[in-house]
Amino acid sequence: MTADFVSFCRALGLDSFDIVGFSLGGMMAQQLAFEYPNMVRRIILLGTGPRGGEGMTFTELSVDELQDPARLLMNAFFTPSDASQAAGRAYLERLKLRTTDQDDPVSRQAAIAQLESIREWGAIPLENRFAMLGQIRQPTLIVHGNKDVVVMPINAFLLAQHLPNAQLIMYPDASHGRSRNTQRSFSSMRGCF
């Protein structure tokens, strides 16, 4: 996937850029910075983890969860607290406001391919588990929710520990969608990086 991304950027005339990667996108951002270090200036990693991180094979996930997208979003992106659930309901209401040019639902085939990619990334290498991270020298901001039920928070600490030029922001009472339910705070923090 990184080769396709680089080809796309080169077709647009982009020689260097900053990259923001959320979840699987964060995994791709790490791989991109590792394989093409001269193209990536800065990285923001949201709700993601390192290759071979803790609990990163997601064996408990099923593509069948796509049958109820609202429930999936509420369970994955928002914590059980009253404040987070209220933010989740508000988020779902905002999604309903968009009536034109809506994204197509994720197909079962695409979900299966995505889950296979995530599981491959999450497999623990036989040796040098986090060696790739030491080669990623770009300034990196790691943002994670302390109650993330999709990518365990320990993975944010692993990234911060092994990336040589990283800063970590851990949001309280935030799950996988922490940048959505802490939007004002997140927007101000990314300007400091």
VOBA-1610 file (N, C-alpha, C; in pm, whole numbers, padded with zeros to 5 digits, always signed):
BEGIN
Met+00081-00120+00000Met+00000+00000+00000Met+00085+00126+00000Thr+00201+00121+00068Thr+00284+00241+00073Thr+00336+00278-00066Ala+00369+00179-00147Ala+00419+00208-00283Ala+00311+00278-00365Asp+00186+00234-00352Asp+00075+00300-00422Asp+00059+00444-00374Phe+00068+00463-00242Phe+00057+00597-00186Phe+00167+00689-00238Val+00290+00639-00242Val+00402+00719-00291Val+00384+00751-00439Ser+00338+00656-00517Ser+00312+00682-00660Ser+00208+00791-00678Phe+00103+00786-00596Phe-00001+00888-00600Phe+00056+01025-00566Cys+00136+01033-00460Cys+00197+01160-00419Cys+00289+01215-00528Arg+00367+01128-00586Arg+00458+01173-00692Arg+00381+01222-00814Ala+00269+01157-00844Ala+00186+01203-00956Ala+00129+01342-00930Leu+00109+01375-00802Leu+00062+01509-00765Leu+00176+01609-00751Gly+00300+01562-00765Gly+00416+01649-00751Gly+00455+01675-00605Leu+00412+01589-00515Leu+00448+01603-00374Leu+00576+01526-00345Asp+00682+01600-00311Asp+00809+01536-00280Asp+00826+01510-00131Ser+00762+01594-00049Ser+00767+01574+00095Ser+00637+01626+00155Phe+00600+01570+00270Phe+00471+01602+00331Phe+00469+01558+00475Asp+00372+01610+00548Asp+00340+01564+00682Asp+00229+01461+00667Ile+00226+01364+00756Ile+00124+01260+00743Ile+00054+01239+00877Val-00079+01224+00868Val-00162+01191+00983Val-00221+01054+00955Gly-00203+00962+01048Gly-00256+00828+01030Gly-00338+00785+01151Phe-00462+00749+01126Phe-00552+00701+01232Phe-00573+00551+01218Ser-00549+00477+01324Ser-00572+00333+01332Ser-00489+00262+01225Leu-00553+00195+01129Leu-00478+00130+01021Leu-00394+00233+00945Gly-00446+00354+00929Gly-00370+00460+00863Gly-00242+00494+00938Gly-00243+00480+01071Gly-00122+00502+01149Gly-00019+00394+01125Met-00067+00274+01102Met+00024+00163+01069Met+00090+00191+00935Met+00009+00238+00840Met+00063+00273+00709Met+00160+00390+00718Ala+00130+00488+00803Ala+00219+00604+00819Ala+00356+00560+00870Gln+00357+00467+00965Gln+00485+00417+01016Gln+00565+00348+00906Gln+00498+00264+00829Gln+00564+00192+00721Gln+00616+00289+00616Leu+00536+00389+00586Leu+00574+00490+00488Leu+00699+00566+00534Ala+00701+00608+00660Ala+00817+00682+00712Ala+00941+00594+00715Phe+00922+00466+00738Phe+01034+00372+00740Phe+01089+00349+00599Glu+01001+00326+00502Glu+01044+00294+00366Glu+01085+00417+00284Tyr+01022+00532+00313Tyr+01046+00654+00235Tyr+01078+00770+00330Pro+01184+00761+00406Pro+01212+00862+00509Pro+01232+01003+00455Asn+01279+01016+00332Asn+01303+01149+00276Asn+01175+01219+00233Met+01066+01147+00223Met+00939+01207+00181Met+00857+01258+00299Val+00873+01197+00415Val+00788+01229+00531Val+00860+01327+00622Arg+00798+01445+00645Arg+00858+01546+00733Arg+00819+01523+00879Arg+00691+01510+00905Arg+00639+01492+01041Arg+00524+01392+01036Ile+00499+01329+01152Ile+00397+01225+01160Ile+00307+01252+01281Ile+00178+01235+01262Ile+00084+01230+01374Ile+00017+01093+01369Leu+00032+01018+01478Leu-00025+00884+01489Leu-00141+00887+01587Leu-00258+00850+01541Leu-00381+00854+01622Leu-00435+00714+01642Gly-00450+00671+01766Gly-00515+00543+01794Gly-00455+00426+01719Thr-00324+00416+01719Thr-00258+00310+01644Thr-00150+00248+01731Gly-00083+00150+01676Gly+00023+00083+01751Gly+00133+00036+01659Pro+00241-00012+01719Pro+00356-00057+01641Pro+00333-00196+01582Arg+00408-00228+01480Arg+00408-00365+01426Arg+00441-00459+01542Gly+00362-00562+01559Gly+00385-00659+01666Gly+00350-00606+01804Gly+00266-00503+01810Gly+00226-00446+01939Gly+00138-00541+02019Glu+00102-00497+02137Glu+00020-00579+02227Glu-00125-00585+02179Gly-00175-00706+02164Gly-00316-00725+02125Gly-00349-00672+01987Met-00252-00668+01899Met-00271-00606+01768Met-00318-00703+01659Thr-00347-00828+01694Thr-00397-00920+01590Thr-00549-00920+01583Phe-00616-00861+01680Phe-00760-00839+01677Phe-00840-00965+01645Thr-00804-01073+01709Thr-00873-01200+01684Thr-01020-01195+01726Glu-01055-01103+01815Glu-01193-01095+01862Glu-01283-01015+01768Leu-01225-00946+01670Leu-01305-00866+01577Leu-01364-00953+01466Ser-01480-00911+01421Ser-01548-00981+01312Ser-01606-00877+01217Val-01604-00907+01089Val-01665-00816+00991Val-01815-00809+01009Asp-01873-00904+01081Asp-02018-00902+01106Asp-02060-00780+01188Glu-01966-00718+01258Glu-01997-00599+01337Glu-02039-00482+01249Leu-02011-00488+01118Leu-02050-00382+01026Leu-02201-00376+01004Gln-02273-00480+01045Gln-02417-00483+01024Gln-02489-00375+01103Asp-02430-00327+01212Asp-02488-00219+01293Asp-02381-00111+01312Pro-02363-00025+01211Pro-02255+00074+01217Pro-02264+00170+01336Ala-02386+00210+01373Ala-02401+00302+01487Ala-02353+00236+01615Arg-02390+00113+01637Arg-02347+00040+01757Arg-02195+00022+01756Leu-02140-00012+01639Leu-01995-00029+01626Leu-01922+00100+01662Leu-01969+00214+01609Leu-01906+00343+01641Leu-01916+00375+01790Met-02032+00355+01847Met-02050+00388+01989Met-01962+00300+02077Asn-01949+00173+02044Asn-01870+00081+02126Asn-01719+00100+02107Ala-01677+00132+01985Ala-01534+00142+01957Ala-01478+00281+01983Phe-01558+00384+01956Phe-01504+00520+01959Phe-01536+00597+02085Phe-01628+00548+02166Phe-01670+00624+02284Phe-01676+00533+02405Thr-01636+00588+02520Thr-01635+00510+02644Thr-01776+00504+02702Pro-01799+00421+02803Pro-01932+00412+02865Pro-01972+00533+02950Ser-01880+00627+02975Ser-01915+00741+03061Ser-02028+00823+02998Asp-02103+00891+03081Asp-02215+00974+03032Asp-02166+01079+02933Ala-02054+01144+02966Ala-02002+01250+02878Ala-01960+01194+02742Ser-01893+01080+02743Ser-01848+01021+02618Ser-01967+00970+02535Gln-02063+00908+02599Gln-02182+00861+02527Gln-02259+00978+02466Ala-02268+01090+02539Ala-02333+01210+02485Ala-02257+01260+02362Ala-02123+01260+02371Ala-02043+01301+02256Ala-02066+01206+02139Gly-02081+01078+02167Gly-02108+00979+02062Gly-02242+01002+01994Arg-02343+01028+02076Arg-02476+01054+02017Arg-02472+01181+01932Ala-02402+01284+01979Ala-02390+01407+01901Ala-02316+01381+01770Tyr-02214+01298+01776Tyr-02139+01262+01656Tyr-02230+01191+01555Leu-02309+01097+01602Leu-02401+01026+01513Leu-02503+01122+01451Glu-02548+01219+01528Glu-02641+01319+01474Glu-02574+01404+01367Arg-02447+01440+01389Arg-02374+01518+01288Arg-02358+01437+01158Leu-02337+01307+01173Leu-02325+01223+01053Leu-02453+01227+00969Lys-02567+01237+01035Lys-02696+01240+00964Lys-02715+01370+00886Leu-02643+01475+00923Leu-02659+01605+00856Leu-02608+01602+00714Arg-02516+01516+00687Arg-02461+01507+00552Arg-02557+01423+00467Thr-02624+01490+00375Thr-02725+01420+00295Thr-02682+01400+00150Thr-02579+01472+00107Thr-02529+01454-00030Thr-02384+01409-00024Asp-02342+01345-00131Asp-02204+01298-00143Asp-02160+01214-00024Gln-02249+01128+00024Gln-02214+01041+00136Gln-02120+00931+00091Asp-02036+00888+00184Asp-01947+00777+00156Asp-02029+00649+00143Asp-01985+00561+00054Asp-02049+00431+00043Asp-02016+00349+00167Pro-02106+00262+00209Pro-02075+00174+00322Pro-01956+00084+00287Val-01881+00045+00390Val-01768-00045+00368Val-01822-00181+00328Ser-01772-00234+00217Ser-01817-00365+00172Ser-01757-00474+00260Arg-01822-00586+00261Arg-01771-00700+00338Arg-01632-00741+00287Gln-01614-00740+00155Gln-01486-00777+00095Gln-01376-00680+00140Ala-01405-00550+00140Ala-01306-00451+00184Ala-01275-00468+00333Ala-01378-00495+00413Ala-01357-00513+00557Ala-01270-00635+00585Ile-01291-00742+00510Ile-01210-00863+00528Ile-01064-00834+00492Ala-01042-00763+00381Ala-00906-00730+00339Ala-00838-00640+00443Gln-00912-00544+00496Gln-00858-00454+00597Gln-00820-00531+00723Leu-00908-00619+00768Leu-00881-00697+00888Leu-00761-00789+00870Glu-00747-00847+00750Glu-00629-00931+00722Glu-00500-00849+00728Ser-00503-00727+00673Ser-00385-00640+00678Ser-00349-00603+00821Ile-00450-00572+00900Ile-00427-00535+01041Ile-00369-00653+01117Arg-00423-00770+01095Arg-00374-00890+01165Arg-00230-00922+01126Glu-00195-00902+01000Glu-00056-00925+00957Glu+00036-00826+01027Trp-00004-00700+01035Trp+00076-00597+01102Trp+00093-00632+01250Gly-00010-00684+01310Gly-00008-00711+01453Gly+00070-00835+01495Ala+00102-00921+01400Ala+00178-01043+01434Ala+00315-01005+01489Ile+00353-01069+01597Ile+00481-01038+01662Ile+00595-01102+01583Pro+00691-01021+01536Pro+00806-01076+01464Pro+00887-01170+01553Leu+00957-01263+01492Leu+01037-01359+01567Leu+01157-01294+01636Glu+01204-01183+01581Glu+01318-01114+01642Glu+01307-00965+01616Asn+01379-00887+01694Asn+01383-00742+01678Asn+01244-00680+01666Arg+01162-00709+01764Arg+01020-00673+01761Arg+00994-00528+01722Phe+01065-00433+01781Phe+01037-00291+01754Phe+01152-00221+01682Ala+01237-00297+01616Ala+01356-00240+01550Ala+01320-00136+01445Met+01211-00157+01373Met+01172-00063+01268Met+01150+00077+01326Leu+01093+00084+01446Leu+01062+00214+01504Leu+01186+00298+01528Gly+01296+00235+01564Gly+01420+00308+01587Gly+01476+00375+01464Gln+01429+00331+01346Gln+01474+00389+01220Gln+01385+00504+01173Ile+01275+00526+01240Ile+01183+00635+01205Ile+01225+00756+01287Arg+01291+00851+01223Arg+01352+00964+01295Arg+01270+01093+01288Gln+01163+01094+01209Gln+01083+01215+01195Gln+01016+01250+01327Pro+00996+01382+01352Pro+00918+01421+01469Pro+00780+01356+01461Thr+00740+01293+01571Thr+00615+01216+01571Thr+00533+01253+01694Leu+00407+01286+01670Leu+00312+01310+01777Leu+00220+01189+01784Ile+00213+01128+01902Ile+00128+01012+01923Ile+00010+01058+02009Val-00111+01033+01962Val-00232+01073+02035Val-00317+00949+02055His-00357+00926+02179His-00429+00803+02210His-00529+00828+02322Gly-00632+00747+02328Gly-00728+00753+02437Gly-00693+00651+02543Asn-00703+00689+02669Asn-00663+00598+02777Asn-00760+00482+02797Lys-00874+00487+02728Lys-00971+00378+02738Lys-01001+00319+02600Asp-00904+00326+02512Asp-00921+00273+02377Asp-00943+00122+02385Val-01057+00077+02332Val-01088-00066+02335Val-01049-00135+02206Val-01006-00060+02107Val-00966-00117+01979Val-00814-00141+01978Val-00738-00036+02000Val-00592-00047+02008Val-00555-00013+02153Met-00513-00112+02227Met-00485-00094+02369Met-00387+00021+02392Pro-00410+00103+02495Pro-00324+00218+02523Pro-00175+00183+02542Ile-00143+00063+02585Ile-00002+00025+02600Ile+00074+00045+02470Asn+00005+00033+02358Asn+00070+00048+02228Asn+00117+00191+02203Ala+00046+00288+02255Ala+00091+00427+02244Ala+00220+00447+02322Phe+00228+00385+02440Phe+00349+00395+02520Phe+00466+00323+02450Leu+00438+00211+02385Leu+00543+00140+02311Leu+00595+00227+02197Leu+00505+00293+02126Leu+00548+00384+02019Leu+00636+00495+02076Ala+00591+00557+02183Ala+00666+00667+02244Ala+00803+00621+02294Gln+00809+00500+02344Gln+00934+00446+02396Gln+01035+00416+02285His+00987+00367+02172His+01078+00318+02068His+01100+00414+01951Leu+01013+00512+01931Leu+01037+00613+01828Leu+01130+00718+01887Pro+01244+00745+01823Pro+01344+00832+01885Pro+01304+00979+01900Asn+01204+01025+01826Asn+01170+01167+01827Asn+01019+01183+01844Ala+00964+01123+01951Ala+00819+01119+01967Ala+00772+01190+02093Gln+00651+01244+02084Gln+00579+01300+02198Gln+00447+01225+02208Leu+00399+01204+02330Leu+00275+01130+02352Leu+00174+01217+02424Ile+00053+01219+02372Ile-00061+01280+02441Ile-00162+01169+02465Met-00198+01149+02592Met-00296+01046+02629Met-00419+01119+02683Tyr-00531+01105+02613Tyr-00654+01170+02655Tyr-00731+01084+02754Pro-00778+01146+02864Pro-00860+01071+02961Pro-01001+01049+02907Asp-01064+00942+02952Asp-01202+00909+02916Asp-01224+00914+02765Ala-01127+00861+02691Ala-01136+00863+02546Ala-01102+00725+02492Ser-01182+00681+02396Ser-01159+00550+02335Ser-01093+00570+02199His-01129+00488+02103His-01061+00488+01974His-01086+00616+01895Gly-01193+00686+01926Gly-01226+00809+01854Gly-01188+00934+01931Arg-01082+00927+02012Arg-01047+01038+02099Arg-01030+01170+02026Ser-00982+01173+01905Ser-00967+01301+01836Ser-01102+01356+01793Arg-01204+01270+01789Arg-01338+01316+01759Arg-01408+01369+01884Asn-01392+01298+01997Asn-01465+01342+02115Asn-01384+01437+02203Thr-01266+01477+02159Thr-01186+01579+02225Thr-01136+01677+02120Gln-01220+01712+02024Gln-01181+01786+01905Gln-01113+01919+01937Arg-01170+01998+02027Arg-01111+02130+02055Arg-00970+02116+02111Ser-00956+02027+02207Ser-00825+02006+02269Ser-00725+01953+02168Phe-00765+01857+02087Phe-00675+01799+01988Phe-00632+01902+01885Ser-00725+01985+01839Ser-00692+02085+01738Ser-00587+02183+01789Ser-00593+02221+01916Ser-00493+02312+01969Ser-00358+02244+01988Met-00357+02115+02023Met-00232+02044+02046Met-00154+02019+01918Arg-00223+01991+01809Arg-00147+01958+01688Arg-00070+02079+01635Gly-00112+02200+01670Gly-00038+02319+01631Gly+00093+02337+01707Cys+00106+02271+01822Cys+00227+02283+01904Cys+00335+02186+01861Phe+00306+02101+01770Phe+00397+01994+01733Phe+00474+02033+01609
//
